[in-house]
Amino acid sequence: MKQMQAGQNIALDGGPARFQVNAAVPPTLSALVVAADLRVASAADVLVTERPAGPGVRLEGAAVVVTPAEVRADAQAVLLIASAAAGPGTVTAMLSENDAPVAEFVITPQSGETALICFELYRRGPGWKLRALGQGYAGGLTELLRAHGAQDYAPVAPADYVPAAPTVVSATATVADTTVPVAPTAQADIPPLEVGHGLERLWMIFEDAARSAAALESSRSYAADRLDQELSAAVSDPATRNTPAADAARTAAQRRYDELTAAAEDRHRGDSAQLQRELAEADAVLPAALASWNSPAWDRPAIPSDGIRLGELYAPERGGLRIPYCVPVPLNRPLWVDSESSAAVAPVIGALLARLLRAAPGRRTVVDIIDLTGAFAGFTGMLAPVLAGPPITDHTDISARLQQLVDSAELAEMAYNSGQGVPPAEHRILLAADFPHGYQSTDAQRLVALLTRGDLIGLSTVIVGANESESHDSTVAALSRACRHLPTLTGTPLFDPWTNNAWQLDLDLLPQEPEQRARILR
């Protein structure tokens, strides 16, 4: 039986699985059957005392039994839950499969959580896997159900119910970069991708990588703390500090430390190798907007994509795994490339435009470019068929071009408010470089207006300039803080939204080889 830590996952055989819990306060068990967005679809997906059975999941005394083959085909995961009105205390969650114990996970609530998602059973291709979660809700079962769209099927909320945000109770998990979209935790393997599922696939892999990294760091920390304690104990008595027995104790402590860290790193290498295989398989079927430059997708007719790739995340201290960093498209928040020199990031901008242009082949794409320094002249000529007009190189022309976009967005908003709104027929792309130099204060206001209404015209905005989040101009500062910032200085960390581990980002660059560049921008 595997002793699991938060974030770890193991493969299951697919047979009947039994979830049970030991705790100082006997908890009530329940389960949710959820889709890829972690939300239930109907009352049948909510298994509580008042509704103890559904397709493939049933409450059976002090256990939840899951028969994976009978779970509805479009479900992605089953969440296994323990709750107690006064808090369950330390919980030992156990899972057996085909009546054989396979996993145990100890959870210690730290902030008054009264409901815990202990385990997640999730699909991985044709099979199933188990992940240790340990996610707690101080608002109890009612708040947990609300977070998963099950409030209409939940028991009546208790009179003292106060909503509270979910917290991870057995591992730190902070959305340190709030601009990163949180991906669903359900998994899928490598059948041919359905249109619109590429971004989800890559964020699932990223989440697995983040949780594997968290398990590695936790194991390293535990081993280091244990070594420190054992070394301290070995020398705590002055009378025996320099004896052979103390030397032997120190040697044994170091050996245990080496064994613990070696085992943790071996597990992490195994996880990384598996994820690397999944990434290679996915790259062959992803839309070009999400694929590597070497993918065959760039030689095939373009297919729609639900996201674009920005670069690769990696952590040298945790091995060589590199994870694609991707975001939804049309951009739900503007991208802000942190650089005082537009010319220095021209290859980055070229890569972003190439991917944005490939994301929506079923719609006309129209691009507006503000390039006061001419930094992008090397590739804008290839974009002539999709440009709304010549790239703006004179600051006196900026306001009129931005106002045209604002006018379009306001008309779309009026249509939407009157019930006459229709999905955008175009994919608009705005590249505003050298910001805020040469821009009027009203131009910043126009960009803010596009931030709030741009989705109505299918607008994706990319801004290039130094980070202005602390600007004395409140409008510029607000705009900067609302964007997703892409660091260009080596060593600037990004933090994943599940475990708060640090990652370095290598932004994709537009290839310099003329034939490959023409192939990508054609």
C-alpha positions as CSV (number, residue, x, y, z in Angstrom):
1,M,0.0,0.0,0.0
2,K,1.4,3.4,-1.0
3,Q,1.6,6.2,1.6
4,M,0.7,9.2,-0.5
5,Q,1.4,12.9,-0.1
6,A,-0.7,15.8,-1.5
7,G,-0.5,16.0,-5.3
8,Q,0.9,12.5,-5.8
9,N,-1.0,10.1,-8.2
10,I,-0.9,6.4,-8.9
11,A,-2.4,4.2,-11.6
12,L,-5.5,2.1,-10.8
13,D,-6.5,-1.3,-12.3
14,G,-10.0,-0.1,-13.0
15,G,-11.7,-2.5,-10.7
16,P,-14.2,-1.6,-7.9
17,A,-12.6,0.9,-5.5
18,R,-13.6,1.4,-1.9
19,F,-12.9,4.7,-0.1
20,Q,-12.9,4.7,3.7
21,V,-11.7,7.1,6.4
22,N,-10.3,6.9,10.0
23,A,-10.6,10.1,12.1
24,A,-11.0,11.1,15.7
25,V,-14.5,12.5,14.8
26,P,-16.3,10.0,12.6
27,P,-17.0,11.8,9.4
28,T,-19.8,11.6,6.9
29,L,-18.6,10.4,3.5
30,S,-19.9,11.6,0.1
31,A,-18.9,11.9,-3.5
32,L,-19.2,14.1,-6.5
33,V,-19.1,12.9,-10.2
34,V,-17.7,15.9,-12.2
35,A,-16.9,16.9,-15.7
36,A,-13.7,18.4,-16.9
37,D,-14.7,21.8,-15.4
38,L,-15.0,20.1,-11.9
39,R,-18.8,20.7,-11.9
40,V,-21.6,18.3,-11.6
41,A,-24.2,17.9,-14.3
42,S,-27.2,16.7,-12.4
43,A,-28.5,15.5,-9.1
44,A,-27.4,12.0,-10.0
45,D,-23.8,13.3,-9.7
46,V,-24.2,14.2,-6.0
47,L,-23.9,11.2,-3.7
48,V,-24.8,12.2,-0.2
49,T,-26.7,10.5,2.7
50,E,-30.0,11.6,1.2
51,R,-29.1,10.3,-2.2
52,P,-26.7,7.4,-1.7
53,A,-26.4,5.8,-5.2
54,G,-25.8,6.8,-8.8
55,P,-24.2,5.3,-11.9
56,G,-21.0,3.7,-10.8
57,V,-20.9,5.3,-7.3
58,R,-22.7,4.4,-4.2
59,L,-22.5,5.0,-0.4
60,E,-22.2,1.7,1.4
61,G,-22.1,2.1,5.2
62,A,-18.9,3.8,6.2
63,A,-17.5,3.6,2.7
64,V,-17.9,5.0,-0.8
65,V,-17.7,2.4,-3.6
66,V,-16.7,3.4,-7.1
67,T,-17.1,1.1,-10.1
68,P,-15.2,3.0,-12.8
69,A,-16.7,1.0,-15.7
70,E,-20.2,2.1,-14.6
71,V,-19.4,5.8,-14.2
72,R,-21.1,7.9,-16.9
73,A,-19.0,8.0,-20.0
74,D,-18.7,11.9,-20.2
75,A,-17.6,12.2,-16.5
76,Q,-13.9,13.0,-15.9
77,A,-13.5,12.4,-12.2
78,V,-15.0,11.3,-8.9
79,L,-14.2,13.4,-5.9
80,L,-14.2,11.5,-2.6
81,I,-15.2,13.6,0.4
82,A,-15.2,13.4,4.2
83,S,-17.0,16.0,6.4
84,A,-17.9,16.6,10.0
85,A,-19.9,19.5,11.5
86,A,-17.3,20.1,14.2
87,G,-14.3,19.2,12.0
88,P,-13.0,15.7,11.6
89,G,-9.5,16.4,13.0
90,T,-6.7,14.4,11.5
91,V,-8.0,12.2,8.8
92,T,-6.5,9.0,7.4
93,A,-8.1,8.4,4.0
94,M,-7.7,4.9,2.5
95,L,-8.5,3.4,-0.8
96,S,-8.7,-0.3,-1.7
97,E,-9.2,-1.8,-5.1
98,N,-10.6,-5.3,-5.7
99,D,-10.5,-5.5,-1.9
100,A,-6.7,-5.0,-1.7
101,P,-5.4,-1.8,0.0
102,V,-3.6,0.5,-2.5
103,A,-3.3,3.9,-0.9
104,E,-3.3,5.8,2.3
105,F,-3.2,9.6,2.8
106,V,-3.0,11.4,6.1
107,I,-4.6,14.9,6.1
108,T,-4.3,17.4,9.0
109,P,-6.7,20.4,8.7
110,Q,-5.0,23.6,9.8
111,S,-7.6,26.3,9.5
112,G,-10.9,24.9,10.8
113,E,-11.8,23.0,7.6
114,T,-14.9,20.8,8.2
115,A,-15.1,19.2,4.7
116,L,-12.2,17.6,2.8
117,I,-11.8,16.3,-0.7
118,C,-9.5,13.5,0.2
119,F,-9.0,11.7,-3.1
120,E,-9.8,12.3,-6.8
121,L,-10.3,9.3,-9.1
122,Y,-9.8,10.5,-12.6
123,R,-9.7,9.2,-16.1
124,R,-6.4,8.9,-17.9
125,G,-7.1,7.6,-21.5
126,P,-8.9,4.3,-21.2
127,G,-7.8,3.8,-17.6
128,W,-8.2,5.5,-14.2
129,K,-5.7,7.1,-11.7
130,L,-5.9,8.2,-8.1
131,R,-4.7,11.6,-6.8
132,A,-4.3,12.6,-3.2
133,L,-5.8,16.1,-2.8
134,G,-6.4,17.1,0.8
135,Q,-8.5,20.2,-0.2
136,G,-10.4,21.7,2.7
137,Y,-13.5,23.9,3.0
138,A,-14.1,25.8,6.3
139,G,-17.7,26.4,5.1
140,G,-18.3,22.7,5.3
141,L,-20.0,20.4,2.8
142,T,-22.4,23.1,1.7
143,E,-19.6,25.3,0.6
144,L,-17.8,22.4,-1.1
145,L,-20.9,21.5,-3.0
146,R,-21.4,25.1,-4.0
147,A,-17.9,25.2,-5.4
148,H,-18.7,22.4,-7.7
149,G,-22.0,23.6,-9.0
150,A,-24.0,21.3,-6.8
151,Q,-25.8,23.9,-4.6
152,D,-29.2,23.0,-6.1
153,Y,-28.7,19.4,-5.1
154,A,-27.2,20.0,-1.6
155,P,-28.8,19.7,1.8
156,V,-30.1,22.9,3.2
157,A,-27.2,25.1,4.5
158,P,-26.9,25.2,8.3
159,A,-27.9,28.4,10.1
160,D,-24.3,29.2,11.0
161,Y,-23.0,28.6,7.5
162,V,-20.5,31.2,6.4
163,P,-18.9,30.9,2.9
164,A,-15.2,30.4,2.9
165,A,-12.6,30.0,0.3
166,P,-11.1,26.5,-0.3
167,T,-7.7,25.9,1.1
168,V,-5.2,23.1,0.7
169,V,-4.7,21.7,4.1
170,S,-1.8,19.3,3.6
171,A,0.3,21.4,1.2
172,T,0.8,25.1,0.4
173,A,-1.3,26.1,-2.6
174,T,-1.4,29.8,-3.4
175,V,-2.3,31.4,-6.8
176,A,0.9,33.5,-6.7
177,D,0.4,34.6,-10.3
178,T,-3.3,35.5,-10.4
179,T,-3.1,35.9,-14.2
180,V,-2.7,32.2,-14.7
181,P,-6.0,30.4,-15.4
182,V,-6.6,27.4,-13.1
183,A,-7.0,24.3,-15.1
184,P,-9.4,21.4,-14.2
185,T,-7.7,18.6,-12.4
186,A,-9.4,15.8,-14.4
187,Q,-7.1,14.0,-16.8
188,A,-7.2,12.6,-20.3
189,D,-4.6,10.6,-22.3
190,I,-3.7,10.7,-26.0
191,P,-6.6,9.8,-28.3
192,P,-6.9,12.3,-31.2
193,L,-7.8,15.7,-29.7
194,E,-11.2,17.1,-30.1
195,V,-11.3,20.7,-31.2
196,G,-11.3,22.9,-28.1
197,H,-9.6,20.4,-25.8
198,G,-5.9,21.2,-26.5
199,L,-5.5,23.9,-23.8
200,E,-7.2,21.6,-21.3
201,R,-4.9,18.8,-22.1
202,L,-1.7,20.9,-21.6
203,W,-2.9,22.4,-18.4
204,M,-3.7,18.9,-17.0
205,I,-0.1,17.9,-17.8
206,F,1.1,21.1,-16.2
207,E,-0.9,20.4,-13.1
208,D,0.5,16.9,-12.8
209,A,4.0,18.3,-13.2
210,A,3.3,20.9,-10.5
211,R,2.1,18.4,-8.1
212,S,5.0,16.0,-8.8
213,A,7.3,19.0,-8.1
214,A,5.5,19.7,-4.9
215,A,5.9,16.1,-3.8
216,L,9.6,16.3,-4.6
217,E,10.1,19.5,-2.7
218,S,8.1,18.2,0.3
219,S,10.2,15.0,0.4
220,R,13.4,17.0,0.2
221,S,12.3,19.3,3.0
222,Y,11.2,16.3,5.2
223,A,14.5,14.6,4.6
224,A,16.5,17.7,5.5
225,D,14.5,18.3,8.7
226,R,14.9,14.7,9.7
227,L,18.6,14.9,9.1
228,D,18.9,18.0,11.2
229,Q,17.0,16.5,14.1
230,E,19.0,13.3,14.0
231,L,22.4,15.1,13.8
232,S,21.3,17.3,16.7
233,A,20.4,14.3,18.7
234,A,23.7,12.6,17.9
235,V,25.7,15.5,19.4
236,S,23.3,16.7,22.1
237,D,25.1,14.9,24.9
238,P,28.6,16.3,25.5
239,A,29.7,13.1,27.1
240,T,29.1,11.0,23.9
241,R,29.5,13.7,21.3
242,N,32.9,12.5,20.1
243,T,32.4,8.7,20.6
244,P,32.2,6.0,17.9
245,A,28.5,5.7,18.7
246,A,27.9,9.3,17.8
247,D,29.9,8.9,14.6
248,A,27.8,5.9,13.8
249,A,24.6,7.8,14.5
250,R,25.7,10.7,12.2
251,T,26.6,8.2,9.5
252,A,23.2,6.5,9.8
253,A,21.4,9.9,9.7
254,Q,23.2,10.9,6.5
255,R,22.5,7.5,4.9
256,R,18.8,7.8,5.7
257,Y,18.8,11.4,4.2
258,D,20.5,10.1,1.1
259,E,18.0,7.3,0.7
260,L,15.0,9.5,1.2
261,T,16.1,12.1,-1.3
262,A,17.2,9.5,-3.8
263,A,13.8,7.8,-3.6
264,A,12.0,11.1,-4.0
265,E,14.1,12.1,-7.0
266,D,13.6,8.7,-8.6
267,R,9.8,9.1,-8.3
268,H,10.0,12.6,-9.7
269,R,12.2,11.4,-12.6
270,G,9.6,8.7,-13.4
271,D,6.8,11.2,-13.3
272,S,8.7,13.6,-15.6
273,A,9.5,10.8,-18.1
274,Q,5.8,9.9,-18.3
275,L,4.8,13.5,-18.7
276,Q,7.4,14.0,-21.4
277,R,6.0,11.1,-23.3
278,E,2.5,12.6,-23.0
279,L,3.7,15.9,-24.2
280,A,5.5,14.4,-27.3
281,E,2.3,12.4,-28.2
282,A,0.1,15.5,-27.7
283,D,2.4,17.7,-29.8
284,A,1.7,15.5,-32.8
285,V,-2.1,16.2,-32.7
286,L,-2.3,19.6,-31.1
287,P,-3.5,22.6,-33.2
288,A,-0.6,24.7,-34.5
289,A,-1.4,27.5,-32.1
290,L,-0.6,25.2,-29.2
291,A,2.1,23.1,-30.8
292,S,5.9,23.4,-31.0
293,W,7.5,24.9,-34.1
294,N,8.6,21.4,-35.2
295,S,5.1,20.0,-35.0
296,P,3.5,18.7,-38.3
297,A,0.5,20.9,-37.4
298,W,2.3,23.8,-39.1
299,D,2.2,21.9,-42.4
300,R,-1.4,21.0,-42.2
301,P,-4.5,23.1,-42.8
302,A,-5.2,25.2,-39.7
303,I,-7.7,24.0,-37.2
304,P,-9.4,26.0,-34.4
305,S,-7.6,26.2,-31.1
306,D,-8.9,27.1,-27.6
307,G,-5.5,28.5,-26.6
308,I,-2.0,29.6,-27.7
309,R,1.4,28.5,-26.5
310,L,3.6,31.3,-25.0
311,G,6.7,29.3,-24.1
312,E,8.0,26.6,-21.8
313,L,8.2,26.5,-18.0
314,Y,11.1,24.6,-16.4
315,A,13.0,24.4,-13.1
316,P,16.6,23.3,-13.4
317,E,16.8,22.2,-9.8
318,R,14.0,19.7,-10.5
319,G,15.4,18.2,-13.7
320,G,15.0,18.7,-17.5
321,L,11.2,18.6,-17.9
322,R,9.8,21.5,-19.8
323,I,6.1,22.2,-19.8
324,P,4.3,24.3,-22.4
325,Y,2.8,27.5,-20.9
326,C,-0.5,28.3,-22.7
327,V,-3.4,30.7,-22.3
328,P,-7.0,30.8,-23.6
329,V,-7.7,32.6,-26.9
330,P,-9.2,35.1,-27.7
331,L,-7.1,36.4,-24.8
332,N,-9.3,36.7,-21.8
333,R,-6.8,39.2,-20.4
334,P,-4.3,41.2,-22.4
335,L,-0.7,40.0,-22.6
336,W,1.9,42.5,-21.4
337,V,5.4,41.7,-22.5
338,D,7.7,43.3,-19.9
339,S,10.4,45.0,-21.9
340,E,11.6,48.6,-22.4
341,S,12.9,47.7,-25.8
342,S,10.4,46.5,-28.4
343,A,13.3,45.5,-30.7
344,A,14.7,43.2,-28.1
345,V,11.4,41.2,-27.9
346,A,10.6,41.3,-31.6
347,P,11.1,37.5,-31.9
348,V,8.7,37.0,-29.0
349,I,6.1,39.2,-30.6
350,G,6.4,37.4,-33.9
351,A,5.8,34.1,-32.2
352,L,2.7,35.4,-30.4
353,L,1.3,36.8,-33.6
354,A,1.9,33.6,-35.5
355,R,0.0,31.6,-33.0
356,L,-2.8,34.1,-32.7
357,L,-3.2,34.1,-36.4
358,R,-3.5,30.3,-36.4
359,A,-6.0,30.1,-33.6
360,A,-9.3,30.9,-35.4
361,P,-9.1,29.8,-39.0
362,G,-12.9,29.8,-39.4
363,R,-13.1,33.6,-38.8
364,R,-11.5,36.5,-40.6
365,T,-8.5,37.8,-38.6
366,V,-7.7,41.5,-38.5
367,V,-4.6,42.9,-37.0
368,D,-3.8,46.4,-35.7
369,I,-0.2,47.2,-35.0
370,I,1.3,50.2,-33.2
371,D,5.0,50.1,-33.7
372,L,6.5,53.6,-33.1
373,T,10.1,52.4,-33.3
374,G,9.7,50.1,-36.3
375,A,10.9,47.2,-34.2
376,F,8.6,44.7,-36.0
377,A,9.3,45.8,-39.6
378,G,11.1,42.5,-40.2
379,F,7.9,40.5,-40.2
380,T,5.0,42.9,-40.6
381,G,5.3,42.8,-44.4
382,M,4.3,39.1,-44.3
383,L,1.2,40.1,-42.4
384,A,-0.1,42.5,-45.0
385,P,-3.2,40.4,-45.9
386,V,-4.5,40.6,-42.4
387,L,-3.6,44.1,-41.4
388,A,-6.4,46.6,-40.7
389,G,-4.1,49.3,-42.1
390,P,-0.4,50.1,-42.2
391,P,1.4,49.7,-38.9
392,I,1.3,53.0,-36.9
393,T,4.7,54.5,-36.6
394,D,3.6,58.1,-35.8
395,H,2.2,58.8,-32.3
396,T,-0.4,61.2,-33.7
397,D,-2.2,58.3,-35.4
398,I,-2.6,56.2,-32.2
399,S,-5.7,57.7,-30.8
400,A,-7.8,57.4,-34.0
401,R,-6.9,53.7,-34.5
402,L,-7.7,52.9,-30.9
403,Q,-11.0,54.8,-31.0
404,Q,-12.1,52.8,-34.0
405,L,-11.8,49.6,-31.9
406,V,-13.5,51.3,-29.0
407,D,-16.4,52.3,-31.2
408,S,-16.8,48.8,-32.6
409,A,-16.8,47.4,-29.0
410,E,-19.4,49.9,-27.9
411,L,-21.7,49.1,-30.8
412,A,-21.3,45.4,-30.0
413,E,-22.1,46.2,-26.4
414,M,-25.3,48.1,-27.4
415,A,-26.4,45.2,-29.5
416,Y,-25.7,42.7,-26.7
417,N,-27.7,44.8,-24.2
418,S,-30.6,45.1,-26.5
419,G,-30.7,41.3,-27.0
420,Q,-29.4,41.6,-30.6
421,G,-25.8,40.5,-29.8
422,V,-24.2,37.8,-32.0
423,P,-20.8,36.1,-31.7
424,P,-17.9,38.0,-33.2
425,A,-17.5,37.4,-36.9
426,E,-13.8,38.4,-36.7
427,H,-10.8,37.7,-34.5
428,R,-9.3,41.1,-33.9
429,I,-5.7,41.4,-32.7
430,L,-4.2,44.6,-31.3
431,L,-0.5,45.0,-30.8
432,A,0.4,48.1,-28.8
433,A,4.1,48.4,-28.6
434,D,6.3,51.0,-26.8
435,F,3.6,51.7,-24.3
436,P,3.1,54.2,-22.7
437,H,5.7,56.4,-24.5
438,G,4.0,58.4,-27.3
439,Y,0.5,57.5,-26.1
440,Q,-1.9,60.1,-24.8
441,S,-3.5,59.7,-21.4
442,T,-6.8,59.2,-23.2
443,D,-5.2,56.3,-25.1
444,A,-4.7,54.4,-21.8
445,Q,-8.4,55.0,-21.1
446,R,-9.3,53.6,-24.5
447,L,-7.2,50.5,-23.7
448,V,-9.0,50.1,-20.4
449,A,-12.3,50.3,-22.3
450,L,-11.1,47.6,-24.6
451,L,-10.1,45.5,-21.6
452,T,-13.7,45.4,-20.4
453,R,-15.5,45.3,-23.8
454,G,-13.0,43.8,-26.2
455,D,-14.4,40.3,-25.9
456,L,-17.5,41.4,-27.7
457,I,-15.5,41.9,-30.9
458,G,-13.3,38.9,-30.4
459,L,-10.3,41.1,-29.4
460,S,-6.9,39.8,-28.3
461,T,-4.6,42.5,-27.0
462,V,-0.8,42.4,-26.7
463,I,1.1,45.3,-25.0
464,V,4.8,45.8,-25.0
465,G,6.5,48.0,-22.5
466,A,8.1,48.2,-19.0
467,N,5.9,47.0,-16.2
468,E,3.8,50.0,-15.2
469,S,1.9,48.4,-12.3
470,E,3.4,51.0,-9.9
471,S,2.9,54.0,-12.3
472,H,1.9,57.3,-10.8
473,D,-0.7,57.5,-13.6
474,S,-3.6,55.5,-12.0
475,T,-5.1,54.5,-15.3
476,V,-1.8,53.2,-16.7
477,A,-1.2,51.4,-13.4
478,A,-4.7,49.8,-13.4
479,L,-4.3,48.7,-17.0
480,S,-0.9,47.1,-16.2
481,R,-2.2,45.3,-13.1
482,A,-5.1,43.9,-15.2
483,C,-2.8,42.3,-17.8
484,R,-1.0,38.9,-17.8
485,H,2.6,39.9,-17.6
486,L,5.3,37.9,-19.4
487,P,8.7,38.4,-17.9
488,T,11.7,38.7,-20.3
489,L,14.5,38.9,-17.8
490,T,16.2,35.6,-17.0
491,G,15.5,34.4,-13.5
492,T,12.1,36.1,-13.0
493,P,9.9,33.3,-11.5
494,L,6.3,32.4,-12.2
495,F,4.4,30.4,-9.6
496,D,2.0,27.6,-10.5
497,P,-1.5,28.0,-9.2
498,W,-1.7,24.6,-7.5
499,T,1.4,24.3,-5.3
500,N,3.0,27.8,-5.6
501,N,6.3,26.3,-6.8
502,A,8.5,28.6,-8.8
503,W,9.2,28.0,-12.5
504,Q,11.3,29.8,-15.0
505,L,9.7,30.8,-18.4
506,D,11.4,30.7,-21.7
507,L,9.2,32.6,-24.2
508,D,8.9,31.1,-27.7
509,L,10.8,33.0,-30.4
510,L,9.8,33.3,-34.0
511,P,12.3,31.2,-35.9
512,Q,14.9,33.3,-37.8
513,E,15.4,30.8,-40.7
514,P,13.6,32.5,-43.7
515,E,11.9,29.3,-45.0
516,Q,10.7,28.2,-41.6
517,R,9.5,31.8,-40.8
518,A,7.5,31.9,-44.1
519,R,6.1,28.5,-43.3
520,I,4.8,29.7,-39.9
521,L,3.5,33.1,-41.0
522,R,2.1,32.1,-44.4
